[in-house]
Amino acid sequence: MLYHLFNYLASQGVDFPGMNLMHYLSFRAILASIFAVTFALLFGKWFVRKMTSRKELLEGEREEDAQTAGQSDKKNTPGFGGVIFILGILFGILLFADLTNVYILLLIFSLLWCGALGFTDDYIKSVKKNKKGLPGKIKLLCQIILGFVIGLTVWMSPNIVVREKVENPAPSQEEVVTSGRYAKEDVVKSTKTTIPFVKSHEFDYKWLSPFKGAMGWYTKWAIYVLVIVFIITACSNGVNLTDGLDGLAAGTSAIVGVVLGILAWLSGNLIDSEYLNIMYLPGTGEIAVFMAAMVGALLGFLWYNGHPAAIFMGDTGSLALGGVIGVTAVLLRKELLLPVLCGIFFMESLSVILQSLYFKIYKRRHGGEEGRIWSRTPLHHHWQKNKIPGGYIKYPKPNPPHHEAKITLRFWIVGILLAVSTLALLKLR
């Protein structure tokens, strides 16, 4: 709102020192981050105290914690902590982002949609005392609906475009200086995305279409929309599975948010995207403001969520974070980089899938004996001291087991390495 207020004052001829700073993306991103972290810290203190005083809203001992030594103290820790950073993000965005930008509107919608979905699940678990929470099919359906909303908007919105170069003679030095452009460009609706290790850094989903002509045009967009649905659903559930140790999901998501903010900045800047030979996506620079607010709000939340946690983010926060990360990657055409950037979330999800498949195969072959690849999944629980019933474990347990604070810190380090690797992929041909 401050961004629009300053623009209105400028249109009315009002001018005072520092007023033009609101036109700088970097300045607004910094302010959004500062205001978000401040809000999360101040509001979080009140919210944690309020939630802790409501005995009926305490999480109770988590199912996974019941089998993990040293975790019984968490039974009096409240949930719904995602409300803290969701409101922190909104506070920073409403003040300093361009609320007419289609990318910002989609991200706000995704944040609220997934946050409401997670809040409903937490409410059923905590207030209604139903440990199963919202049925998995309903959660999956809501995530798929969000995916289709985003996919169809990317397809049909005239404001979501890619600027492609048009073959023309090299401009003169004067043209470069006066226009700031290195080549003529056309605005196009495109199904292209970013892919590493190739010279042009581009992959077009139309290459997957078996048809040509009008049918091929509709088919390529249908494929692209389905990929968007899958990406958003997978990311949302991946963060949800990672939320099992104090500070793990919040810290890892903050690291991912920093990289997505940098990618948004680069993709929305004509000169930087030209230098790195990546797609120029007009308007996506505004996403950097959203990511700055998200990182700031998560840092404020970590003040209360770091070990020992005073509050859990719950599904309210984890589903919202995963949805926003997936939507941002899609809007920036960087979804094929997610297995690297979100490697932590990817491995957490993969560990659950592989464990389930291995358990079924082992049980079928060995007549009911319990077999495991890891002692517990998601993967972060494997390094804890678990009380596991008898059975064959393929992957040996660490000796001695690690404290959860050490596990969280090491996952953060891995997340930072993956984040740096993702940025390095922009220059690898």
BELZITA-V136530 format. One record per residue. N is the residue number from 0. SS is DSSP state (a for helix, b for strand, c for the rest). PSI is psi in degrees with one decimal (NA if undefined). OMEGA is omega in whole degrees, 0 to 359 (none if undefined). Layout:
N;SS;PSI;OMEGA + N;SS;PSI;OMEGA
This chain:
0;c;-36.2;176 + 1;a;-36.7;178 + 2;a;-46.4;181 + 3;a;-33.5;178 + 4;a;-44.9;180 + 5;a;-37.0;177 + 6;a;-39.2;179 + 7;a;-44.3;179 + 8;a;-39.4;179 + 9;a;-39.2;180 + 10;a;-21.8;179 + 11;c;5.7;177 + 12;c;7.1;179 + 13;c;135.9;180 + 14;c;133.0;176 + 15;c;160.6;185 + 16;c;132.0;177 + 17;c;-4.1;184 + 18;a;-37.1;183 + 19;a;-8.6;179 + 20;a;-26.8;180 + 21;a;-14.5;178 + 22;a;-11.3;181 + 23;c;123.8;181 + 24;a;-40.9;182 + 25;a;-41.2;181 + 26;a;-43.6;180 + 27;a;-35.0;178 + 28;a;-42.3;179 + 29;a;-45.8;180 + 30;a;-40.4;179 + 31;a;-40.7;179 + 32;a;-44.6;181 + 33;a;-46.1;181 + 34;a;-34.8;180 + 35;a;-45.0;180 + 36;a;-36.5;178 + 37;a;-44.0;178 + 38;a;-44.8;181 + 39;a;-39.3;180 + 40;a;-45.8;183 + 41;a;-48.7;179 + 42;a;-37.0;182 + 43;a;-37.9;180 + 44;a;-45.8;179 + 45;a;-41.8;185 + 46;a;-42.0;179 + 47;a;-43.9;179 + 48;a;-40.6;180 + 49;a;-44.7;182 + 50;a;-37.7;181 + 51;a;-31.2;180 + 52;a;-16.4;179 + 53;c;94.0;185 + 54;a;-31.7;183 + 55;a;-12.4;181 + 56;a;-0.4;179 + 57;b;144.1;186 + 58;c;-34.0;190 + 59;c;170.2;183 + 60;c;123.6;181 + 61;c;152.2;181 + 62;c;-42.3;180 + 63;c;-31.3;180 + 64;a;-23.9;181 + 65;a;-22.9;181 + 66;a;11.6;183 + 67;b;123.8;182 + 68;c;144.7;176 + 69;c;13.0;183 + 70;c;0.3;186 + 71;a;-19.2;181 + 72;a;-10.9;182 + 73;a;-4.8;185 + 74;a;-17.5;179 + 75;a;18.8;179 + 76;c;127.1;181 + 77;b;160.4;176 + 78;c;-153.8;179 + 79;c;15.4;183 + 80;c;-19.8;178 + 81;a;-24.2;178 + 82;a;-33.9;183 + 83;a;-53.8;184 + 84;a;-21.8;174 + 85;a;-46.8;178 + 86;a;-34.3;177 + 87;a;-43.2;177 + 88;a;-47.9;181 + 89;a;-37.8;180 + 90;a;-47.5;179 + 91;a;-39.4;183 + 92;a;-45.1;182 + 93;a;-27.4;180 + 94;a;-41.1;195 + 95;a;-2.4;180 + 96;c;159.9;175 + 97;c;104.7;186 + 98;c;-0.5;174 + 99;c;-6.0;181 + 100;c;128.6;185 + 101;a;-33.4;180 + 102;a;-40.8;178 + 103;a;-42.0;180 + 104;a;-41.1;179 + 105;a;-38.8;180 + 106;a;-38.9;176 + 107;a;-43.9;178 + 108;a;-44.2;180 + 109;a;-42.2;179 + 110;a;-47.0;182 + 111;a;-38.3;180 + 112;a;-53.1;181 + 113;a;-35.0;177 + 114;a;-42.7;178 + 115;a;-38.3;177 + 116;a;-47.3;179 + 117;a;-37.7;179 + 118;a;-40.9;178 + 119;a;-42.4;179 + 120;a;-45.3;178 + 121;a;-38.5;180 + 122;a;-43.4;180 + 123;a;-39.3;181 + 124;a;-44.1;188 + 125;a;-45.6;185 + 126;c;-46.1;180 + 127;c;-8.1;178 + 128;c;35.8;175 + 129;c;102.7;186 + 130;c;-22.7;181 + 131;c;-23.7;179 + 132;c;-156.0;179 + 133;c;133.0;180 + 134;c;138.1;183 + 135;a;-34.6;181 + 136;a;-36.3;180 + 137;a;-42.8;177 + 138;a;-44.3;180 + 139;a;-41.5;180 + 140;a;-42.7;180 + 141;a;-37.5;177 + 142;a;-38.8;178 + 143;a;-40.2;177 + 144;a;-44.5;177 + 145;a;-43.8;179 + 146;a;-41.9;180 + 147;a;-37.3;178 + 148;a;-46.9;180 + 149;a;-45.4;182 + 150;a;-45.0;181 + 151;a;-32.6;177 + 152;a;-42.3;176 + 153;a;-37.9;181 + 154;a;-47.5;194 + 155;a;-20.7;183 + 156;c;129.9;178 + 157;c;-10.1;181 + 158;c;-6.5;178 + 159;c;98.8;187 + 160;c;167.4;173 + 161;b;137.2;176 + 162;b;117.6;180 + 163;b;145.9;180 + 164;b;144.3;173 + 165;c;134.4;180 + 166;c;122.0;179 + 167;c;161.2;179 + 168;c;151.4;181 + 169;c;134.7;181 + 170;c;157.3;176 + 171;c;164.5;179 + 172;a;-35.7;180 + 173;a;-40.4;179 + 174;a;-39.1;180 + 175;a;-43.6;183 + 176;a;-43.4;186 + 177;a;-35.9;184 + 178;a;-22.1;182 + 179;c;8.3;182 + 180;c;143.9;180 + 181;c;-18.1;180 + 182;c;158.8;174 + 183;c;152.5;184 + 184;b;151.4;175 + 185;b;141.4;175 + 186;b;127.2;182 + 187;b;152.3;167 + 188;c;123.0;189 + 189;c;149.4;174 + 190;c;19.7;179 + 191;b;151.3;176 + 192;b;175.3;182 + 193;b;136.8;177 + 194;c;137.2;183 + 195;c;166.7;170 + 196;c;3.7;176 + 197;c;158.3;189 + 198;c;-45.1;184 + 199;c;-10.4;181 + 200;c;22.1;185 + 201;b;142.8;174 + 202;b;132.0;182 + 203;b;125.7;181 + 204;a;-14.4;178 + 205;a;-19.3;177 + 206;a;-17.7;179 + 207;a;-8.8;181 + 208;c;130.6;179 + 209;c;-3.0;185 + 210;c;162.2;176 + 211;c;173.2;176 + 212;a;-147.3;183 + 213;a;-41.4;178 + 214;a;-39.0;178 + 215;a;-35.8;179 + 216;a;-47.1;179 + 217;a;-36.9;182 + 218;a;-42.4;181 + 219;a;-38.0;179 + 220;a;-35.5;177 + 221;a;-42.2;178 + 222;a;-44.1;181 + 223;a;-43.3;179 + 224;a;-42.1;179 + 225;a;-37.8;176 + 226;a;-41.3;178 + 227;a;-43.9;178 + 228;a;-45.1;180 + 229;a;-44.5;182 + 230;a;-47.9;183 + 231;a;-42.9;179 + 232;a;-43.3;181 + 233;a;-43.0;180 + 234;a;-43.4;181 + 235;a;-44.5;180 + 236;a;-30.5;180 + 237;a;-44.1;177 + 238;a;-37.3;179 + 239;a;-40.5;179 + 240;a;-29.2;182 + 241;a;-21.0;182 + 242;c;82.6;180 + 243;c;-14.2;178 + 244;c;154.5;182 + 245;c;119.9;175 + 246;c;-4.3;186 + 247;a;-55.9;183 + 248;a;-39.7;181 + 249;a;-46.6;181 + 250;a;-43.8;180 + 251;a;-39.9;178 + 252;a;-35.2;178 + 253;a;-40.5;178 + 254;a;-45.3;178 + 255;a;-40.0;180 + 256;a;-36.9;178 + 257;a;-46.3;181 + 258;a;-43.7;179 + 259;a;-35.5;176 + 260;a;-41.8;177 + 261;a;-44.2;179 + 262;a;-37.3;178 + 263;a;-43.1;179 + 264;a;-47.3;182 + 265;a;-42.6;183 + 266;a;-28.2;181 + 267;c;2.4;180 + 268;c;122.9;185 + 269;a;-46.5;185 + 270;a;-43.2;180 + 271;a;-41.1;179 + 272;a;-33.9;176 + 273;a;-42.7;181 + 274;a;-41.6;182 + 275;a;-4.9;180 + 276;c;45.8;175 + 277;c;165.0;183 + 278;c;136.5;175 + 279;b;117.4;184 + 280;c;97.3;183 + 281;c;132.6;176 + 282;c;-15.7;183 + 283;a;-14.3;177 + 284;a;-28.1;180 + 285;a;-24.7;178 + 286;a;-27.4;178 + 287;a;-33.8;177 + 288;a;-42.6;179 + 289;a;-45.2;181 + 290;a;-35.6;178 + 291;a;-41.8;177 + 292;a;-39.1;180 + 293;a;-45.5;179 + 294;a;-43.1;179 + 295;a;-45.3;180 + 296;a;-36.5;179 + 297;a;-36.3;177 + 298;a;-40.6;176 + 299;a;-39.7;178 + 300;a;-36.2;179 + 301;a;-22.4;176 + 302;a;-33.0;182 + 303;a;-17.0;184 + 304;a;-11.1;177 + 305;c;155.2;184 + 306;c;133.0;353 + 307;c;130.9;188 + 308;c;134.9;173 + 309;c;-15.9;179 + 310;b;148.3;175 + 311;c;148.4;178 + 312;c;-29.2;181 + 313;a;-176.4;177 + 314;a;-24.3;177 + 315;a;-44.0;181 + 316;a;-42.8;186 + 317;a;-41.8;178 + 318;a;-36.5;179 + 319;a;-45.2;180 + 320;a;-46.9;181 + 321;a;-41.5;179 + 322;a;-44.1;180 + 323;a;-42.1;180 + 324;a;-44.4;179 + 325;a;-44.4;180 + 326;a;-42.0;179 + 327;a;-44.5;180 + 328;a;-39.2;180 + 329;a;-45.3;182 + 330;a;-29.8;179 + 331;c;0.8;183 + 332;c;42.4;180 + 333;c;20.7;185 + 334;a;-25.7;180 + 335;a;-6.9;174 + 336;a;-7.6;184 + 337;a;-37.2;178 + 338;a;-25.7;176 + 339;a;-54.8;183 + 340;a;-44.8;181 + 341;c;39.5;181 + 342;a;-33.9;178 + 343;a;-49.9;180 + 344;a;-38.5;181 + 345;a;-45.6;181 + 346;a;-35.2;177 + 347;a;-45.9;179 + 348;a;-42.8;181 + 349;a;-36.1;180 + 350;a;-38.5;179 + 351;a;-43.3;180 + 352;a;-47.6;182 + 353;a;-39.2;179 + 354;a;-43.2;180 + 355;a;-44.3;179 + 356;a;-42.9;181 + 357;a;-40.0;180 + 358;a;-43.8;181 + 359;a;-42.3;180 + 360;a;-44.5;181 + 361;a;-39.9;180 + 362;a;-38.0;180 + 363;a;-36.7;184 + 364;a;-27.7;188 + 365;c;21.4;170 + 366;c;50.0;173 + 367;c;-9.6;177 + 368;c;145.8;184 + 369;c;119.9;179 + 370;b;144.4;182 + 371;b;149.9;170 + 372;c;-47.0;176 + 373;c;159.8;182 + 374;c;-40.6;176 + 375;c;153.3;173 + 376;c;156.3;1 + 377;c;165.6;195 + 378;a;-33.5;184 + 379;a;-24.8;180 + 380;a;-15.4;183 + 381;a;-32.5;185 + 382;a;3.3;177 + 383;c;169.0;179 + 384;c;96.5;185 + 385;b;144.9;173 + 386;c;93.4;186 + 387;c;134.0;177 + 388;c;166.0;182 + 389;c;153.1;181 + 390;c;164.7;183 + 391;b;127.4;177 + 392;b;116.3;184 + 393;c;-42.9;182 + 394;c;121.9;186 + 395;c;149.7;177 + 396;c;146.0;175 + 397;c;145.6;180 + 398;c;113.2;0 + 399;c;165.4;176 + 400;c;157.2;185 + 401;c;150.0;173 + 402;c;147.2;185 + 403;a;-29.4;178 + 404;a;-38.2;178 + 405;a;-40.4;178 + 406;a;-46.0;179 + 407;a;-46.4;181 + 408;a;-42.7;181 + 409;a;-34.6;175 + 410;a;-37.3;176 + 411;a;-42.7;180 + 412;a;-44.2;177 + 413;a;-41.1;179 + 414;a;-39.4;178 + 415;a;-43.1;178 + 416;a;-40.6;178 + 417;a;-36.1;179 + 418;a;-45.2;178 + 419;a;-40.4;179 + 420;a;-38.2;179 + 421;a;-43.7;178 + 422;a;-34.7;180 + 423;a;-28.5;181 + 424;c;-21.1;179 + 425;c;-22.4;181 + 426;c;-4.0;179 + 427;c;124.2;180 + 428;c;NA;none
